[in-house]
């Protein structure tokens, strides 16, 4: 078997509020909507948001921690900061060879954006 891709499902307490944050603040694009479940993308990255009325598997909103590898995060960081992103850990070069930062959504789900540094 060859694994081809992966999509994370992030559970949120209010699907419309979360979608607005991911789209307007973080720059994701809507892909699809099916009831209280939405797909979003940013480039080749896909995430799904699951609202409280979605009949599928339930997880506690705010329990997600997602790491996203990127080619360059500095301009993106500056842009989402201006948009009002909820920065959890500011951007910096880390001793483990990655420049990264983390951002939370209103439920406390965390997305880490990082890039390898040489």
Secondary structure, DSSP 8 states (H G I E B T S, - for coil): -------EEEE-S-HHHHHHIIIIIT--EEEEE-SSEEEEEETTEEEEEE-TT--S----TT--EEEEE-S--HHHHHHHHHTT-EEEEEEEE-TTSEEEEEEE-TT--EEEEEEE--
